[in-house]
Every structure is written in structure tokens, then in C-alpha cells.
């Protein structure tokens, strides 16, 4: 039987970030994952400007270290393409110079990026990393939680549990009461292709909102070595109601859409097409309680419009570490005290998530979405607003200014 003050379940970006921030504060933690790293994670593989900012918060040198990895590509922005074909190109940084500037975003397979963070965790003596441990049981115990692995050979108690074990976290469902709601859940598919033509020279990622696939979206993200991450996403509610076969639809788009038919003519599918679920942050939830906090996908913090979740997982991991330090200082692990974590996370993210939810709803009205995309392509204020969702600018302050809305409406 092991006894710990802080146990983090899941060593993905949210859990690893929490452990690294705790280590920076000199606070030990045990970090547990059922996988042995490096391990694959089905995802879009894009690392937004917010991810870069979170890396800096862990250590100012980390983005530079990441930029030296052969497994990444620097990315300078996003192309949004509306149902009518309006392309809104949103750079992560305006007036950027790829030859001189430090990239604001990257693209890296999750098998590589997650391992990058885990390797950082391995360097820290404050972090005890337990890989290949499948925790089968998490039970409330006196003063915290009792964790038991599948074999029964490992048991540990913790005063504070940080659950960062992903979209299918049994703890989030069974102990925290987080339900999977089809209207706030997205189904996605990811495939790797080699030889896709027409990729952006500055590695802009592409989000295509096709009129015959609404309210879903199709993406193409460039990767090192001539590869691309290609996929589709759609609300689970719509998939169920319309009986959509996502794999069939994705292959249809590639084979028959005039633009993609040409771009994929000489491309080769590498490996399998894999599916995954995205619990969206399109409504507020209670993400903590007595002796626990939920982080990342376990807390349902994924962006409703783009499906991006890595940065929000890292942000929640950082705030979980901040709250954990307070809990230790005050010796208070009660739900009331830990509510400070919920407030901090939603104070940082809710305005962005709410705006993203509104943009997601535009997909139900293609004519309106086309109008917004058309206007945004000519209106820098609106384009910058969208850009804020992918960088670390404080969107909240801008949304408080009446002059912003005047520019938005009349420019």
C-alpha cells in the first residue's frame, strides 16, 4: 500500500502539465497511466498558439525544445472554408515572418507530443511516473481515494485525485456524475495519408465546412515527412438522428468532392481509419468535488467549433496544480474549497467556449455561416476574434468593449 498526497490519473497533456506545474512548485505527485509511452492517441494533432503559451508557462525554453524535434512542423495559422467556398485564413500571428519569427503553433502526432511531455516529467524528481498500470478501481476512502490496479498488486491512497484519464474516464462518469450528452459530444475519425497535394506552404491547418456534410466538418492537417492528418467530426446527436456513417462519408468526400478528388488522386492511406469521441465544453459542468478534480477531456473541455482540446487540457492541468497547492497549504480537500478550481478554469475558458458554441450553431444555418465567413474574410476585427480562439490573447477583455461590436457590425 502506497500513500500519496496527490495522484494524477492519466499522463496525457492535461495530467503531465499538472504534474510538471506541481514539480515547479516543489510538490511531489504520482502520475499513473495504463499505457507505456510512447503511445498513440487518436486526435487531429494540431498544437495551437495556446499550447505554445502553456508550454512556456511550464518552462520558458520548452517551445524552443519542441521546435527542434523532427516530429513536428511549425504551423502559422488556420484556413476556414465555408459551405459556399469562402476561405477565411486566420494566422496565429498577424504580419508573421516564417523566416524570422518563432512559430505560434505546431503540428505533431500525439504519439510524439504526448511522449515529449512525458519525457519532461521523467526528468523531474518530484514526479513518480507509473506506466503500464491499469487502474481498475477508484473508491472513496477516509480522507481521499483508494486506487487499485487490474492485477490487484498495486494499491495506493491519495488525499487528492486529479483525474486526467480522457474522454472515457470511468471516474468522471461513475464518481463525478459527468454524463455523455449527444448534443454536447462529437464523434470523430482520423486517418493518416501520404502524398496529399495542395498543402499550405506555411502549414496552415484546414477546416472545411462542406454543404453536403453539415453540421460536420472535414479537416486536413499537414505533418512532417509528406504526411497529413485527415478526418471528419460531427455532433453525436446528428450522427444518431441522421444515421450517418462517418467512415463512408469521409471516403465519399475524398473520392467525389471536386477539390479533394484531385488533391488525393495520388495519396496513399497509411494505417487504419480510427474513431474517437470528443466531450465538448459547450456547457458548464461541475468538474471537482471532495478530494478530486477533473482535467482535460475528463472534464469535457474540448472546443465545440474546432474540436481542439490539447490546450484546454493543459490550461486545466495548470489550474489543478494551483488548486492542489492551496489544498495542501490549507489542509482543506473539501468540495467547497476545491470549487475554486472550477471558477478558475471557467473564468479562463468559458467566454471562448461560449463563442465557439455559437459558431458551431451557425453550421445549422449555412447561409448565415457563409455570410459570417464572407464578412470575416474582409473584416479584420472579426478575423482577429476567431484568431483569439487559437492564441493566448485575452478574448474576454475585447468582448467587454462596446467599440469592438461597433467595428464588427459596421466595418
Secondary structure by P-SEA (a helix, b strand, c coil): cccccbbbccccaaaaaaaaaaaaacbbbbbbbcccccccccccccccaaaaaaaaaaccaaaaaaaacccbbbbcbbbbbcccbbbbbbbcccccccccccccbbbbccccaaaaaaaaaaacccccccccccccbbbbcccbbbbbcccccbbbbbccccccccccccccccccccccccccbbbbbbbbbcccccccccbbbbbbbcccccccccbbbbbcccccccbbbbbaaaaaaaccaaaaaaaaaacccaaaaaaacccccccccccccccccccccccccccccccccccccccccccccaaaaaaaaaaaaaaaaaaaaaccccccccaaaaaaaaaacaaaaaaaaaaaaccccaaaaaaaaaaaaacaaaaaaaaaaaccccaaaaaacaaaaaaaccc
